[in-house]
Amino acid sequence: MAEKSETTARITPEDARAAAKAWATPENLAMLDAMTDEAIAAQIAGDPEVAPELSDEWFESARLVIPLKGRKRAA
């Protein structure tokens, strides 16, 4: 399992929703809407802790896995 980053913080789902609602001002949403695909890709590439961008190729090779209930997971 990967080590937790020094910048990782644990918060409750309620706190996460409240933070998202507080961030979603008209100005912030307009800024986000104005971002180009290239700008988004550059931000993803510039931060090693961000998950990679999911491309069409990724989705084409992805497969759905539904876990069986009641089965113990391998450690």
C-alpha positions in Angstrom: 0.0 0.0 0.0 1.3 3.5 -0.9 2.4 5.7 1.9 0.2 8.7 2.8 1.6 12.0 1.6 2.4 14.7 4.1 -0.2 16.9 2.5 -3.0 14.3 2.9 -5.7 15.2 5.4 -8.7 13.1 6.5 -12.0 14.8 6.6 -15.6 13.7 6.9 -17.9 13.4 3.8 -19.9 16.2 5.2 -16.9 18.5 5.5 -15.9 17.5 1.9 -19.3 18.5 0.6 -19.2 21.8 2.5 -15.8 22.6 1.1 -16.9 21.8 -2.4 -20.0 23.9 -2.0 -18.0 26.8 -0.7 -15.5 26.5 -3.6 -18.2 26.4 -6.2 -18.6 30.2 -6.6 -19.6 31.6 -10.0 -16.1 33.0 -10.4 -14.4 29.6 -9.7 -16.8 27.7 -11.9 -16.3 30.2 -14.8 -12.5 29.8 -14.4 -12.8 26.0 -14.4 -15.1 26.1 -17.5 -12.7 28.3 -19.3 -9.8 25.9 -18.9 -8.6 24.2 -22.1 -7.8 20.5 -22.4 -4.2 21.4 -22.8 -4.1 23.5 -19.6 -5.7 20.6 -17.7 -3.2 18.1 -19.2 -0.3 20.4 -18.2 -1.6 20.6 -14.6 -1.9 16.8 -14.4 1.6 16.3 -15.8 3.0 18.9 -13.4 1.8 17.2 -10.2 3.2 13.7 -9.4 0.5 13.1 -6.8 -2.4 13.5 -9.2 -4.0 10.5 -10.9 -3.2 10.3 -14.6 -5.6 11.6 -17.2 -8.0 9.0 -18.4 -7.8 8.8 -22.2 -10.2 7.2 -24.7 -7.6 4.5 -25.1 -7.7 3.8 -21.3 -11.5 3.5 -21.4 -11.3 1.2 -24.5 -9.1 -1.3 -22.6 -10.8 -1.0 -19.2 -13.0 -3.7 -17.9 -15.7 -3.7 -15.3 -15.0 -5.8 -12.2 -17.8 -6.4 -9.8 -16.6 -8.0 -6.5 -18.5 -11.0 -5.2 -20.2 -10.4 -1.9 -19.1 -12.3 1.1 -15.7 -13.3 -0.3 -12.6 -12.4 1.6 -10.1 -10.3 -0.3 -6.6 -11.4 -0.7 -4.1 -9.2 1.3 
